[in-house]
Amino acid sequence: MKLLAHILCLSLALAWAQSEEAHPSAVLDRCQGLEMDAVAVNEEGIPYFFKADHLFKGFHGKAELSNGSFAELDDHHHLGHVDAAFRMHYEDNPDHDHMFFFLDNKVFSYYQHKLEDGYPKDISEVFPGIPDHLDAAVECPKPECDEDSVIFFKKDDIYHYNVRTKAVDEKEFKSMPNCTSAFRFMEHYYCFHGHMFSKFDPKTGEVHGRYPKEARNYFMRCSKFSEDSDHVERERCSRVHLDAITSDNAGNMYAFRGHHFIRKDEGNDTLKADTIENAFKELHSEVDAVFTYEDHLYMIKDDQLYLYKVGEPHTHLDGYPKPVKEELGIEGPIEAAFVCGDHHIAHIIKEGKIYDVDLRASPRVAGNERPVSLLKKVDAAMCDATGIKVIVGNHLYHFESAMVLVAARALPDQKRVSLELFGCDH
């Protein structure tokens, strides 16, 4: 009997070891400085980072098996890796909003996470003149490229593929490193090499500015960075979406992201960055929403509300945190919140709806529910002298008032958060 139990334990251990070997990336941590195999932005603008047989969605969160989202990659080809990937984004092209994945000599075309009929196909059949075993690929629309194109990378060789004519133009990008992955984001082009990246001109391959830079500083939300990391530069130019934003009664702006926040004082373009742990130690990190009322910062994390008196340093009030439901009359967590000027109404955004809370009332109740039909999800929002700034991902939308936000039938001009709020142009 003991021998049988011993054999059973050995069998279980062997099975577990084989499972780990089959999926070695089960313990992958993007904050450890991984070299990604491929990067592509999906139809909703969310970047997908591929490593071995795993996938990271967005700028933070754990890895998941790629075949959970793209099952057929395993059905037709044992998925040990993805060589390259991109999203075709040309509205007059029949493959508009399709995602293409390249594995060895095959290409897979997906639309809304479903494999298109007839795929996988040979790369040479779909993209004649493009070699197998690619390193990277990225879409390049006109006029960023001379014609609507896809740029393919294989070692030192660069191929500009004309989507309309299928012509291939080989180029030499002398100043660029060999790209292990590449993608287009916010109308800029990035070549990843190891855990570093360089921004490049898609027509010439020229790299301007101080590159390469650390990918974890700009494309991932990691709590720890190297000692020589420029915290202000990282936070103002990060592509990771903000968690919350507000301005105090003096007009000073606070923007929160992950474990850090950035402060911009009224009438002063100087930015300061610090850890949330250092300035708001009771919170530690990652707030959901922040608004300012009567010289206090109302900071919401999960279903708890923390209250701080604005000052140097900020003072945490005794008795807090308290439940969001108790303080604002609505269940947490919430997506965003803001108060305009010296008004007494907190506007709360949650799950596609906006609620009003009269902060003078006791008890406080979330009422006047209205849909925010233009936006599926809001990451952060604030109100200042110019109106309401609503942040979704890396985009900022400006509305004159809460009434306009609710009544609008079309989104206003899309602006980049990093440029509009923090003056980062790369």
N, C-alpha and C positions, 0 to 999 in steps of 0.2 A: 504493500500500500504506500509506504514511504517512497519507494522507488518510482511508483506511478505519479505521485505528487511532484517528485523532483523533475521527472520528465516533462510533466505539464508546465511547470514553472519555466523550464528551459525553452519549451516551445513558445510560450507567451513572450518571453524575453526576445527570442529570435524574431518572432513576428513583429514585435514593436521596433526592433532594430531595422528590419527590412522596410517597415513603413517609414521610418525616419530617413532611410537611405533613398527611398522612392521620392520623398518630398523633403529634400534637405533644407528648403527655404522656409519650413514651418516656423522656424525661430528667427526669421529675418527681421532686422530692425533697421529701418531706413536712416535712423539717426546715427548709425554706426559708420556711415560713409560708404554706401553701396555704389557699385557701378551698374546703372540700370541698362537692361538690354534694349529697351524701346520705350518711347513716350508718345502718347497720342491724346488729343482732346476729344471727348465724346460730343454727341450732338447737343448736349446741354452745357457745354463749355467746361466740363470737369476733366482735369488731366488724369490719365491713367498711366501709371508707371509700372513697367513689366520687369520682373527679375526672375530668371529661371522659370519655374512653372507657377509662379505667384504673381499677384497683381496688387498694387497699392492704388486706391481710388482717392483722388484729391490730395491735399497737402498734409494730411495727418490721418492717423488711424492705422490699424494693423493690416498685415498682408492677408490676402485670401487666395485660394486656388483660382487660377485663371479660368479653368474649365467650369467653374461655377457661374461665370458670366458668359463664356463663349464655349459651350460644351463640345461643339463639333471639332474644335482644335485637337481634342484628344481622340475623337472618333476616327478621324482620318489620318492622324499623325501623332505619334507619341510626343506629347508636349513637354519637352525638357527646357524649352526657351522660345522666345519670339525674337527674330532677328531685327525686325523693323516694323513700324506701324505708323499710319497717318489717317486723318479723316479727309475725304474728298468734300470740299466745301465750295462748289461752284453751282449756283442756282439754275443755270441753263444747261447743266450736264445731267444726264440720266442717273449718274452715280452720286448725285448730290447727297450729302450727309451719310454716305456709306463709310464704314471704317474698314481699312485694308490692313491685313496682317501678313507678314512675310516670314516663312519658315523654310529654310534651306532653299529648295527650288520651287516651292509652292506659294501661292497667294490665296488668301481667304477674304471674301467680301461679305461684310455683315451690314444689315440695315435693321435698326432698332433691336440689336442683339440677336438677330436671326440670320443664319447663314443663307446667302442667296443661292438659288437653284443653279446647279452646274459647278459649284465651287466645292473643293479647291481646284484651281487650275495651275498650269505651269506659269511661272512669272513671264516667260517669253511670249506666251499667248496673249496675256492681258496687257503687258507693258513691253512690247517688242523693243529690243535693243538694250534692255536693262539686265544686268547679270544676276546670277543666283548668289545665295549666301551673302546678303547685303549686311551692312553695318547699321544704317539708319535711313530714314526717309521723312520728308516733311512737305506739306502742300505749300504752294506759293502763288497766290492769286495776282492777277494784273491789277494795278500797276506796280506792285511790289516786285514782281518779276515782269519781264517784257511781255509775256503771255501767261495765261493760266497754266501753271506748271506743277510738277512734282519734282523735288530735288532728291536724288538718291545718292547715298554715300557708300563706297566700298574702299576701304583703306585710303590711298591717296587719290582715288578716282572719284570725280564728281560728275553726275549726269543730270542735266536739266531736261525733263521729259515734258513735251508740249501736249497737254491733255486733248486739245482739239485735233491737231494734225498727227500726233503720235511721233513726231520728229524728236530725235535725241541729240542734244548738244553737250559734248564733253567739255568740262571746264577744269581749270586748275586754280584752286584756292590756296595760294602760297602761304598766307599768314594764318591759316586756320589749322588747329590740331586735327588729328583723325577723330571723327565723331563716333562714339559708341551708341549714341542715340541723339535725336534732334526733334524739336517741335516748335511750332508757331504759337505764340501766346500774346494776347493784347497787341497784335500787329507787330511783334518783334520776333526775331529768330534766334534760337538758342541751340548751341552745340554742346552736348555733354560728353566729357571725357574723364573716365573715372568718376570721382565724386565732385569734380570741378566742372564749371561751365564757362562758355564764352558767348557773348552776343555778337552776331555777325550780319553783314550785309548780304542778302540772298543773291544779289546779282554779281557781286565781285568777290564775296568771301572775306572782305576786309573786316578786321576786328578793331574797333575803336575803343579807347578808354582803358581802364585798369583791369585787365583780364589776364588769366582766368580768375574766377571767384568761386567760393565755396557754395555748392548747391544747397547745402543744409541751411545756409543763412537766408536764402531767398525763396526756395521752392518746397520747404518742409517746415513743419512746426516742431522744433526740437527744444527741449528745456535747457540743454547744456551746449555751450559753444567753446571754441578755443579761446585762450587768453588774448590773442591778438585780433579777435573779432571786433569790428566796429559796430557797437550796438545801435547807435543812431542811424548809421548808414543801412544796416540790416533792416531795422524796423520801418524806416521811411520808404524803402524800395522793395520790401518783401512782397511776394505774390500771394502769400497766404491771406485769406480774408480776415477782416477785423471781427472780433467777437462783440465789441460794444464801443460806443463813442458818445461823448457828451461835452458840453462847455459849461463852465461855472458862471456865476453872476457877473464876474469881471471879464468874461469873454475868453478865458483860457480854455484850450481844448485838451481833452484827454482821450486817447484812442488806445484800446486794449486788444491785445492779440496773444493768445496762449499764456506764457509765463511772464510776458513783458507788457509795458505800456509806454506810450510816447506822449510828451506834453509839449504843446505849442502855446506860448503866452501871447495874449492880445497885444497887437502893435509891435510884436517882435518876431522875426522870422526864425529865430534860433529854436532848434528842437532839442529836447532832452529825453533820453530813454533811461528806463530803470526797470527793475523786476517788480512785479506785483507783490511778491513776497517781502521786498524791502519797504515799500511804501504802504501796503495794505496787508500786513502779515496775517491777519485773521482769515483773509480770503485765500492766500497761497497762490492761486493761479486760475486762469480760464473762467472768466465771468460770462454770464449770458447777456446781461443788459445793464446799463447804467443811465440814470438821469439825475439832473440837479434841480433842487427845490429849496429856496430860502437858505442858501449857503451851505447846503448839505448834499453829499453824494449818496444817492440811493443805489446800492450795488446788489444785483440779483444774481445768484448762482444756484442752479437747480431750483429747489422749492424754498430757498431761504433768502431773506433780505438783510443786508448789512448796511448800517448807517454810519457815515463819517462826516465830521465837521471839517469843512474845507480850511486848510491852513498849512503851515510849515512847522512840524509835520501834520498830516491829516490825523484827526482824533477819532478813534472808534468809540461809539457811544455805548455806555453800559446797557445791558439787557438785550443786546443784539448779538447774533442774528435772531430774527423772528420769522415765522412762516410767511411766505408771500401772500397766501390766502388771508391771513390775519391782518396784514398791513395794507394790501391793495384790493382785497375782495375777489381775487382770481387765483386759480391754481397755477403754481409754477411747474415746469420752467416756462419762460416766455422767450420770444425771439428778440424783441427790441422795445425800448420805451423812451419817451422824450417829453419835456415840458417846454413850452415856448415863453421866453421872457419872464415877466412877473405874473403870468397866469397861474391859476391854481389847479389846472387840469393836467393830469398825467395821461398821455396817450400810450396805450399798451398794445403791441402787435403780437399776435399769437395765431398760428395755424391759419393764415389767410384772412384773419379778421382783425379789426382795430376796435379797442374799447376805450371809454373815457372813465377816469377815476377822479372824483373831486377830492383833492387832498385836504380840504378844510372840513370835510364831513367826518362824522364819527357815528357808526362804523363806516369805513370806506367801502364802496361798492363799485364793481366794474360794470358799467352800463353803456347805453347808446351803441350797441354792437352794430358794426357795418363791415361789409366785405372789402378787402383790398384786392380787387379782381385782377389788376395788372401784374401782380407779383405773387408767385407761388410761395416763395420763402424770402424772408428778410434777415440779413445777418446783423445789421446795426442801423441805428437812426439817431439823428440829433436835430435840434432846432436852434437856430441862432438868428441874428439880425437879418440875414438874407433869406430865411425861410427854412424849409425842412430838407435835410440831406438824408437820402435813403441809400443804404449800401447793400448790394447783392453781389457776393463774390468780389471781384476786382473792379466792379463798376459802381459808379455813383450817379444817382438821379436827383435832380433838384425840383422841389415842389414849393409853391408859394405858401401853402397852408395845409393843415390836416384835411380841410374840406376839399381842396383841390386834389390831394392824394387819393381820396375816396372816389371823387367824381370823375377823375381823368379817364379818358377812353383810349389814350395812346401814351406810351412812355415818352418822357422828355429826352433830350439829347443825352446820350450815354457818355460819361466821362470816366477817366481812369482815377482810381482812388490815390495811387501813389503820386501821380502828377498833381491832381487837383488839391489834395489836402497837404501833401508833404513836399511838393516841388521836385520829385524824382522823375527824371526824364528817360530812364532806361529800365 
